[in-house]
Amino acid sequence: MSELSRNRLIPIVLALGVISLPVAGHAAHLSGGGHFAKAKVTDVQPIVRIVQISTPHEVCWDEPVRQSRQHRSFVPTVLGGIIGGVVGNKFGGGRGNDVMTVAGAVLGASIGNDAGAQRQQRAGPRYVTARHCEIEESVHEEERIEGYRVTYRFQGHEYVTQMDEKPGRDIRVHVRVVPAQ
């Protein structure tokens, strides 16, 4: 490029640069623009919420339970029937002998049955220990920090904001200057 061409091009480039400055400033304003600075933190207060916490736990206890005696031995009844049949067989003759044997067996079985029942009754009720368990909920309250109310000072003015994290001595602020209308 010649010296003459270069000298003509410089004023054109400068003119375009001057014209583009207001447009670039306006574009920076539209896209957010601005800059970042530090502001002094003057006060931090936690924002606290009380929550209820429910914790399940198992509670167990032992309890005596009367056991029903459903199983009974038939030994006294059978022995009574055999002994009664033998004794009944000793009495009577002929056809009467058979009747006496059957009658003795029935009577002996009945006596044996009653004797077995009385023996079981004398032993009294039988108790066993049964374990019972259930789930109970314990509820307690806790304080939870949900954030922080932060007061800060920037260029002589005081501002308040809410933050998720506890800040240090300074916070970063976004500064943007907009022309007044």
Order of alpha helices (4+ residues) and beta strands (2+ residues): alpha-beta-alpha-alpha-beta-beta-beta
